[in-house]
Amino acid sequence: MPERGPSIELTRTLRRVKVPSFIAASDGTITWENEAAEKMFGDLRQRPFATVVAPEDVPLVQRQLERKLRGATLTDYEVEVFTADGRRRRAEISSVPIENGDDCHAVFGVVLPGKPRDPAVRMPQLTARQNEVLQVLAEGASTEQIAAMLHVSKETVRNHIRPYSARSGRTHVSRRWRRRIEAGSCVTTDRVSVLEPVVEREPCGQRREVA
């Protein structure tokens, strides 16, 4: 029999591939991403992939993950995602369970992004950061998602939203803000939207190269 060669370290090779690629733990937390994924989404390591998925599509992502953990050999689906610049775009996610993987290296996937939506009108009366926060809010992102994308705390996001959140609460905030931003107008109110708490998990331990 031919002598077995050294293990092939695929993650080192895939890191240079131009298609955004990732490895996720069994709970959906990203434990590895390549350069293309980091450029598109920012540093996702130790964050759930769902933090860059539009809220209405998060249940779909969770169902597809559960299918793979139950034995599905491949899942392909489309969702709306938020990129690192705060823009929203349609993307196809193709992922497979990792053979002989473990809890921290359960799924390998690639992201095939569509064209980004046109950016919303920026309001000159607001600071650059306020514009960033409110435009991503208008796209439907949650406080957790905005904080992760802009690399700020959730409380900072809430402080930016507080003077401008809709009177009717969280349900219609993003819809109302989309209309206001597109119209270039801004109406202040005195109520802040209430967002659900996010349950965080202990991060996976030492990362390893997956052969």
C-alpha positions, -999 to +999 in steps of 0.1 A: +000+000+000+012+035-007+025+054+023-001+079+036+010+115+032+005+143+057-030+155+064-043+182+041-052+214+060-082+225+040-089+256+061-055+271+051-064+265+014-100+277+017-089+309+035-078+323+002-109+313-018-129+343-030-163+327-020-173+335+016-169+303+035-174+293+071-173+265+097-200+265+124-205+247+157-236+226+163-255+256+177-247+278+147-218+297+162-191+305+136-158+290+146-139+297+114-143+320+084-122+327+054-109+361+042-139+366+018-164+360+046-145+383+070-145+410+043-182+407+036-195+402+072-167+413+095-153+390+122-180+364+129-160+341+150-177+332+183-209+348+170-240+329+157-244+332+119-279+343+126-266+377+138-261+387+102-294+372+090-326+393+087-349+386+116-377+371+095-352+345+081-336+334+113-362+306+119-353+292+084-316+292+092-323+274+125-345+248+108-318+241+081-291+237+108-314+212+127-318+192+094-281+188+090-276+178+126-304+151+121-285+137+091-293+158+060-263+156+037-268+191+021-290+221+026-294+250+001-316+280+009-319+317+004-321+344+031-316+381+035-283+390+051-266+421+064-231+428+052-203+446+072-213+480+056-248+477+070-264+469+036-289+442+030-288+417+002-302+383-008-278+354-004-278+317-011-264+295+017-251+260+008-238+239+037-230+204+046-223+185+079-185+179+085-177+142+084-162+132+117-166+167+129-172+177+165-195+200+185-173+231+175-168+220+139-201+206+128-210+224+096-191+238+066-209+263+044-205+289+016-224+321+010-233+332-026-244+368-022-266+387-046-264+424-054-267+448-024-298+470-022-294+507-030-283+526+001-309+547+019-309+585+019-286+599+047-300+626+069-276+656+073-290+665+107-278+633+122-242+622+129-225+596+107-230+569+134-266+578+139-272+574+102-255+540+102-275+527+131-309+540+119-304+529+083-296+493+094-326+495+118-347+504+088-335+473+070-350+452+099-319+445+120-322+439+157-302+457+184-280+426+187-273+425+149-266+463+147-242+461+176-223+431+161-221+447+126-209+481+139-187+467+166-204+487+194-223+477+225-260+470+225-265+499+250-248+523+225-272+512+198-301+518+221-288+552+229-287+561+192-323+547+187-339+561+219-346+597+207-360+585+173-378+552+180-415+549+170-443+555+195-459+521+186-429+501+199-407+475+183-432+459+159-433+488+135-400+505+141-381+493+111-411+498+087-416+534+099-379+541+098-376+529+063-403+554+052-387+582+072-352+576+059-364+573+023-382+605+027-352+622+044-373+632+074-369+625+111-395+627+139-383+624+176-403+606+202-398+596+238-401+559+237-373+533+230-382+500+214-378+469+236-358+441+221-356+405+233-326+394+253-301+372+236-289+341+254-252+337+249-233+304+251-198+296+262-174+299+232-159+267+217-125+259+230-092+257+212-098+261+174-082+235+152-075+231+115-100+207+098-083+183+075 
